[in-house]
Amino acid sequence: MWGDEGPNSFDCSGFVYYCLKNTGGYSGGKLWRATADTYSRWSAWPYVHRNKLEPGDLMFYFSDKPNDGDRIGHTGIYLGNNYHVHASSDYGRIVISRIEGWYDQMLSHGCRAFN
């Protein structure tokens, strides 16, 4: 659900925010609710190339909306072994997905948000 940050309903960045806020251990000082695009550019979180992702890294996907340029439109959390967890607008719930198809094509990068 667009704009929701849980615990009963989430959008993708709301899910990431909920996880960061409730698990602690994130780096970068004060945390606030932001969009996937804003989180992807959070200067305190080191950039991680897609080939160097580790479990717990945040993952960022380019928007597939026309005229969005290089804007990030989706985020999730890497689980390892080519899987991630995210709030899916297609399924209307939290899902674990393989990083293939659209997710593989649109993956921009990761960020190491957790210490």
Secondary structure, DSSP 8 states (H G I E B T S, - for coil): -TT-BSSS-B-HHHHHHHHHHHH--B-SSS-----HHHHHT-TTS-EE-GGG--TT-EEEEE--STT-TT-EEEEEEEEETTEEEEEETTTTEEEEEES-THHHHHEEEEE--B-
